[in-house]
Amino acid sequence: QVQLTESGGGLVQAGGSLSVSCAASGRTFSSYTMGWFRQAPGKERELVAAINWSGRITYYADSVKGRFTISRDNAQNTVYLQMNSLEFEDTAVYYCAAGRTFGNGLSRQSAYDYWGQGTQVTVSS
């Protein structure tokens, strides 16, 4: 069992930066692929970024490539999402999730076993 707790959301002006974190409980954190999803009002939840268990392989949605960076610290059981050059369209609730594989189906919510409660990121235009 893994419990995930996000933190670091907030309000930022367009063009600014924000970092969100996800702390995990449990000894098996380092074995999980970790993903950051987001859900804007009226839209489906979408995968923003993912990182494999070792941190050596990452994935980014086209909409955030070059602006967002995902990283993890397995010693601290934490995954991070650094968000730069934020745009109004980045406004959403951001969720971290833990899954067992990094490969086909990475963007599917069903590939993830555990979810955090979400943290709100609001970008003002």
C-alpha positions in Angstrom: 0.0 0.0 0.0 1.3 3.4 -0.9 -0.2 6.7 0.2 0.5 9.8 -1.8 0.3 13.4 -0.6 0.8 16.4 -2.9 1.8 19.8 -1.8 3.0 23.1 -3.3 0.2 24.2 -5.4 -1.0 27.8 -5.4 -1.6 30.9 -7.5 1.0 32.2 -9.9 1.0 34.7 -12.7 1.4 33.6 -16.3 5.1 33.3 -17.1 5.9 32.4 -13.5 7.1 29.2 -11.9 5.8 26.8 -9.4 7.0 23.5 -8.0 4.7 20.7 -6.6 5.8 17.7 -4.6 4.4 14.4 -3.8 5.4 12.5 -0.7 4.9 8.8 -0.6 4.6 6.4 2.3 5.7 2.8 2.1 9.0 1.1 1.5 8.3 0.2 -2.1 8.2 3.8 -3.5 11.4 3.2 -5.5 9.9 0.4 -7.4 7.0 2.5 -8.9 6.7 4.5 -12.0 5.4 7.9 -10.9 3.1 10.2 -12.9 1.7 13.7 -12.6 -1.7 14.1 -14.0 -3.9 17.2 -14.2 -7.6 17.9 -14.5 -9.0 21.2 -15.5 -12.7 22.1 -15.0 -14.8 20.4 -17.7 -11.9 18.4 -19.1 -10.6 14.9 -18.7 -7.7 14.0 -16.5 -4.5 13.9 -18.5 -1.0 12.7 -18.0 1.5 15.6 -17.8 4.7 13.8 -17.0 6.0 10.5 -15.8 9.3 9.1 -14.5 10.4 5.5 -14.2 11.6 3.9 -11.0 15.2 4.9 -11.3 14.6 8.4 -12.6 16.5 7.8 -15.8 13.5 7.7 -18.1 11.0 10.5 -18.3 7.9 11.3 -20.4 6.3 14.6 -21.0 3.1 15.6 -22.8 3.7 17.8 -25.8 1.9 20.7 -24.1 4.4 20.9 -21.3 7.6 19.7 -23.0 10.4 22.2 -22.4 8.6 23.9 -19.6 8.0 21.2 -16.9 10.5 18.9 -15.3 9.7 15.8 -13.4 12.2 14.3 -10.9 12.3 12.0 -8.0 14.3 11.3 -4.8 13.9 7.7 -3.8 15.7 8.2 -0.5 13.1 10.8 0.4 10.2 9.0 -1.2 9.3 12.1 -3.1 8.5 13.0 -6.7 8.6 16.6 -7.9 7.2 18.6 -10.8 8.9 21.9 -11.6 6.7 24.0 -13.7 8.2 27.0 -15.5 6.8 29.5 -18.0 3.3 28.7 -16.7 0.4 29.5 -18.9 -3.3 30.1 -18.1 -4.1 26.7 -19.7 -1.9 25.0 -17.1 -4.6 25.8 -14.5 -5.8 22.5 -13.0 -5.8 20.2 -10.1 -2.6 18.3 -10.2 -2.5 14.7 -9.0 0.5 12.4 -8.5 0.0 8.7 -9.1 2.0 5.5 -8.7 2.0 2.7 -11.3 3.8 -0.5 -11.8 5.2 -0.1 -15.4 6.7 2.5 -17.7 5.6 1.6 -21.2 2.6 1.2 -23.3 -0.5 2.6 -21.6 1.5 5.0 -19.5 -1.0 7.7 -20.1 -4.0 5.6 -19.0 -5.3 6.2 -15.5 -5.9 2.5 -15.2 -2.1 2.0 -15.3 -1.8 3.6 -11.9 -2.6 1.9 -8.6 -2.4 4.7 -6.2 -3.4 8.4 -6.3 -3.0 11.5 -4.2 -5.8 13.8 -3.3 -4.6 16.6 -5.7 -3.3 20.1 -5.4 -4.7 23.2 -7.1 -2.5 25.1 -9.5 -4.0 28.4 -10.7 -2.3 30.5 -13.3 -3.6 34.1 -13.7 -3.5 35.6 -17.1 
